[in-house]
Amino acid sequence: MRLAPRLVFAFGFLAAVSVAGLGVAVRQGEQTKATSDFNARVKRACVELTKEVTRQAERDATLVDNACRPLELADRVAVEIESGRLDEHRTRFSQLVPPRRVAYDLDELVLATSKGDIIGADPRSLLGTSAKEIERQLAKDTQRFELRTEGTRSLVSRCRFRMQGSAGSVGLIGGRNLDPLLARIGSTLDVGVQVGESKSELQNVAHDTCTLHDDFGHSLPITVTKSTEELRANIERIDQLVLVAALISTGIALLFSIVLARSLGRPIAELARQARKVASGDARPLRVQGSGEIRELVIAFDTMIEDLSKTRQRLADASRVAAWREVARRVAHEVKNPLAPIRAAVETLRRLRAREDPAFDEYFDEATRTVLDEVHRISNIVTEFTRFARLPRPKPQPVDVAELVASILTLHKADSGVQFEAIAETPTPSIRADRDQIVQVLTNLVQNATDALKGQKDARVTLRTGMAGQGHVFIAVSDNGAGIDPAIAERLFEPYATTKAHGTGLGLAIAQRIALEHDGELVHLPGSAFGRGATFRLTLPIVGPPEAPPDSSE
C-alpha cells in the first residue's frame, strides 16, 4: 500500500477511534446528566407537591376562618342562639352552608355548635356525624390544618366564634378531599401521584416518596412517579446528535487526512520516482513542492543529486583516465614483448656482419622471419586496439533472433568434435539491432566456447533464446567445458584479460561494449545447463539501442 492510502487509513482510523471514544464519553456524560436531571425533577416535583398541599391547606384555613369573624355566619348564628331564636332560623342558616362551601371550593362544610349540634352541612350526609366527633373537631386548635387519613383522606380546616357567657361557641369545619387535590397538582407538575410508598420497583418509571405532615402528628406518605419515556426519548436524541456529530467529525477528519496525505504523498512519491531515476542514472533536480520539512527534504535531495552528479562526473573522468592508463600500460606491455626478439635478432645480425661470419647468411633468413612474425604480432595488437577504441555506432535494423542463432551455428558446425544445439525456451519477436555487431558478439562467445572444449570428449555448445522480462530478449551461450578460472572471472570483461596463449584479451571487452551500446548487457553466469562449464548471457531490448548514443570514437 502506498503512503497516501496508508496516511488516509491511519488518519481515518485515528479519527474514527477518537470520535468514537469522545462520542461514547459525551454520550455517557449526557446520559448521566439527563438521568440526574430527570431524577432531580422527580424529587423537586415531590417537594413541590408537599409545599402546594400545605399552601392549599393554609388557604382553606384562611377562608374558613373568615366565616367566624364578627358579623359573619358564625356570629349571626351565635346571636340567634343567645336570643333563643335558633330554631326559628335554623332552616335559613342550613341553607347558607351549600353556597358557602361552593364559594370556598371545599368538598365538605359543616356549621355546628361546640356541643355537637349540627345546624347545617353540605353534603347532607354529614348531618349524621356524631355529636362527639363534632365536639372533638371544634375543640382542636383552629389555627392549624389537620390531615385526615382515615376514611376519605382530606385536609380539614376549622374556625370557632365564642358566644358570650358560658354558652359555648359556634364553628365551621371544612374539608377538602386529598386525592383529587393530589391528582390536580400532579397534573400541573406533569407527574403521577399515589398515596403510600411504592412497595416494588416500578418498570419504566422513576419515582420518589415524600411525606405530608400536620401539626397534630399525622403523616401521609405520597409517591410521585414519572414515566421514563421522556428520558429515553432525550437519550435517543442525544445518541442521534452524537452520531451525527461523530459522522461529521469523521468526514472532516477524513477530508483533512486526504488533503494532508496528498500534500505529503505527492512530494514523497515524486521524490521516490526521482530516486529511481537517479538509481538508473537519470538525475534531474526536483521542482520544490510542499512546505516545511517536505520542502527542506526536496531541497536536500536536489543538493544531493547535484553533488552526486558532480561526483559521478569526477568518478567517470577518473575511471576514464585510469582505464586508458591501464590500456596504455597493457598495450605497451603487449608491444614490448615482440620488441625483445626483434632487438635480439637485429643485434645478432649486426655482430655477425661485423665479423663477416660465414653463418651470417644462414642466420639472416631465421632472423628476418622472427622480425616479420613479431611485427605481424604488433600489427594485430594495434588492429584489435583500434577496433576497441573506434567501435562504430550501432546501425539498428530488424533482426530475427532465431534466424540469427541458426546462422551462427551454421558458421561453426564445421568444427569437428563439438556438438552444437539451439533451444528456444520461449518464442522471441524480431528485435532492432546492428546485426553485424551482434554476430561479432555471438561469434566471439561461440569461438571462446569451442576453444575451451578442444581435446574434450562429448563437447557440446548450446545457444538458448527466450524472453528476459518485459521488453527484452536473451541469447545464452553455454558449454560443458572446465569453466572459467575463478582468478580471472572478476576481470573477464576488462581489456587484455585473457587465459589464451595467443589471445589479445579484447574480445569480451569489445563484446560487452557492443551490448552496452545496444542498451543491453553481457554477463557471465557460473556453470551451465550441463552442470559445469560456463554460460554467457546477452540481453537486448526489443526496441533497439537509443536513437543517439554517444560516439564511441571520441
Secondary structure as UniProt FT lines:
FT   HELIX           3..66
FT   TURN            67..68
FT   TURN            70..71
FT   HELIX           73..83
FT   HELIX           86..104
FT   STRAND          108..113
FT   TURN            114..115
FT   STRAND          118..122
FT   HELIX           124..128
FT   HELIX           131..139
FT   TURN            142..143
FT   STRAND          146..148
FT   STRAND          154..162
FT   TURN            165..166
FT   STRAND          169..177
FT   HELIX           178..189
FT   STRAND          192..195
FT   TURN            203..204
FT   STRAND          205..213
FT   TURN            215..216
FT   STRAND          219..227
FT   HELIX           229..280
FT   HELIX           293..355
FT   TURN            358..359
FT   HELIX           360..389
FT   STRAND          397..399
FT   HELIX           401..412
FT   TURN            413..414
FT   TURN            416..417
FT   STRAND          418..424
FT   STRAND          431..433
FT   HELIX           435..452
FT   TURN            453..455
FT   TURN            457..458
FT   STRAND          459..467
FT   TURN            470..471
FT   STRAND          472..479
FT   HELIX           486..489
FT   TURN            490..493
FT   TURN            495..496
FT   TURN            501..502
FT   HELIX           507..517
FT   TURN            518..519
FT   STRAND          521..526
FT   TURN            529..530
FT   STRAND          534..541
FT   TURN            542..543
FT   TURN            552..553
//
